[in-house]
Structure formats: structure tokens, C-alpha cells
Amino acid sequence: MKYDYIAILRYKMAILQVRDIDDRLYSSLKLIAKTENRSVSQEVILIIEKYLSNPTLFRSNPTKEFISLSGSWDDKRNADEIISSIKKTRSKSKRFDKSNVIFD
């Protein structure tokens, strides 16, 4: 009997409590858990495990993302032709005419 009690203590799990969670976030979490046939606790554990197994996947570096886009626009036209095309497709707006001035 003494050894059973020690075994129970050895495998005791930690308790994590999250306070002040946004209702929309909690609702989303509940919905995801339900669609995956898991409890909210199981879903939270899974999310944390995924993140901790490879946190670099979840960290975005805006500079690297921007640099990765360089060269991604392929167009046979030169810059002047592209600018001309953009200007031609713009519609004329009277939004900033003197008749539509908000301030004097």
C-alpha cells in the first residue's frame, strides 16, 4: 500500500490555470476542441506541445518575410510601362475637388 501512494505522487501532473481569457478566444478554442473530439484541456496541451516542439515555426520575422518576396513579381514590362498601366486604370475622382472640401 505504501508503494502505491509513492507511485501516485510520482506521476502527479501540474495544473495550469489561465485567467482573463477573451470570450471569443475561448469560444474558438472550444469549437476546435469539439471538432477534434478533444476536451478544451486536451486541445490546450496539444497546442502548447506543438509550439514547444518547434517554436521557430511560430515566430515570424517580418524582415525575412519581406526579403523572401523579392524577385517574386515577374513581369516582362519595364518600370515605366507598369507605372503607365497603373495610371491608365485609375478612375478620375472628384473627391478632392474644391466643391468637396471639408476644411477651409
C-alpha contacts under 8 A as a table, 3 or more apart, distances in Angstrom:
res1	aa1	res2	aa2	distance
1	M	4	D	5.33
1	M	5	Y	6.74
2	K	5	Y	5.48
2	K	6	I	6.70
3	Y	6	I	5.09
3	Y	7	A	6.24
4	D	7	A	5.09
4	D	8	I	6.32
5	Y	8	I	5.15
5	Y	9	L	6.39
6	I	9	L	5.13
6	I	10	R	6.19
7	A	10	R	5.11
7	A	11	Y	6.56
8	I	11	Y	5.53
8	I	12	K	6.32
9	L	12	K	5.28
18	V	21	I	6.85
21	I	25	L	6.95
21	I	26	Y	6.65
22	D	25	L	5.24
22	D	26	Y	6.26
23	D	26	Y	5.08
23	D	27	S	6.04
24	R	27	S	5.04
24	R	28	S	6.17
25	L	28	S	5.13
25	L	29	L	6.16
26	Y	29	L	4.95
26	Y	30	K	6.10
27	S	30	K	5.06
27	S	31	L	6.14
28	S	31	L	5.08
28	S	32	I	6.19
29	L	32	I	5.22
29	L	33	A	6.10
29	L	40	V	6.74
29	L	43	E	7.56
30	K	33	A	5.08
30	K	34	K	6.05
30	K	39	S	7.79
30	K	40	V	5.77
31	L	34	K	5.08
31	L	35	T	6.20
32	I	35	T	5.21
32	I	36	E	6.24
32	I	43	E	7.79
33	A	36	E	5.16
33	A	37	N	6.04
33	A	38	R	4.87
33	A	39	S	5.73
33	A	40	V	5.59
33	A	42	Q	7.76
33	A	43	E	5.55
34	K	37	N	4.97
34	K	38	R	5.91
34	K	39	S	7.00
35	T	38	R	7.73
38	R	41	S	7.97
38	R	42	Q	5.84
38	R	43	E	6.18
39	S	42	Q	5.11
39	S	43	E	6.21
40	V	43	E	5.04
40	V	44	V	6.16
41	S	44	V	5.16
41	S	45	I	6.22
42	Q	45	I	5.12
42	Q	46	L	6.17
43	E	46	L	5.07
43	E	47	I	6.21
44	V	47	I	5.12
44	V	48	I	6.18
45	I	48	I	5.15
45	I	49	E	6.03
46	L	49	E	5.05
46	L	50	K	6.12
47	I	50	K	5.20
47	I	51	Y	6.24
48	I	51	Y	5.13
48	I	52	L	6.05
49	E	52	L	5.19
49	E	53	S	5.94
50	K	53	S	5.29
50	K	54	N	6.79
51	Y	54	N	5.68
51	Y	55	P	5.04
51	Y	57	L	7.89
51	Y	58	F	6.95
52	L	55	P	5.40
54	N	57	L	5.96
54	N	58	F	7.77
55	P	58	F	5.45
55	P	59	R	6.66
56	T	59	R	5.19
56	T	60	S	7.91
57	L	60	S	7.67
60	S	65	E	7.61
61	N	64	K	5.40
61	N	65	E	6.22
62	P	65	E	5.01
62	P	66	F	6.08
63	T	66	F	5.15
63	T	67	I	6.16
64	K	67	I	5.07
64	K	68	S	6.04
65	E	68	S	5.13
65	E	69	L	6.70
66	F	69	L	5.34
66	F	70	S	7.09
67	I	70	S	5.39
69	L	72	S	5.35
70	S	73	W	7.52
71	G	74	D	7.08
75	D	78	N	7.77
77	R	81	E	5.82
77	R	82	I	6.32
78	N	81	E	5.44
78	N	82	I	6.41
79	A	82	I	5.14
79	A	83	I	6.17
80	D	83	I	5.15
80	D	84	S	6.08
81	E	84	S	5.08
81	E	85	S	6.14
82	I	85	S	5.09
82	I	86	I	6.27
83	I	86	I	5.13
83	I	87	K	6.22
84	S	87	K	5.17
84	S	88	K	6.19
85	S	88	K	5.19
85	S	89	T	6.42
86	I	89	T	5.38
86	I	90	R	6.55
87	K	90	R	5.38
88	K	91	S	7.97
93	S	96	F	7.48
94	K	97	D	5.21
94	K	100	N	7.56
95	R	100	N	6.10
96	F	99	S	7.96
96	F	100	N	5.98
96	F	101	V	6.57
97	D	100	N	5.45
97	D	101	V	6.74
98	K	101	V	5.35
101	V	104	D	7.06
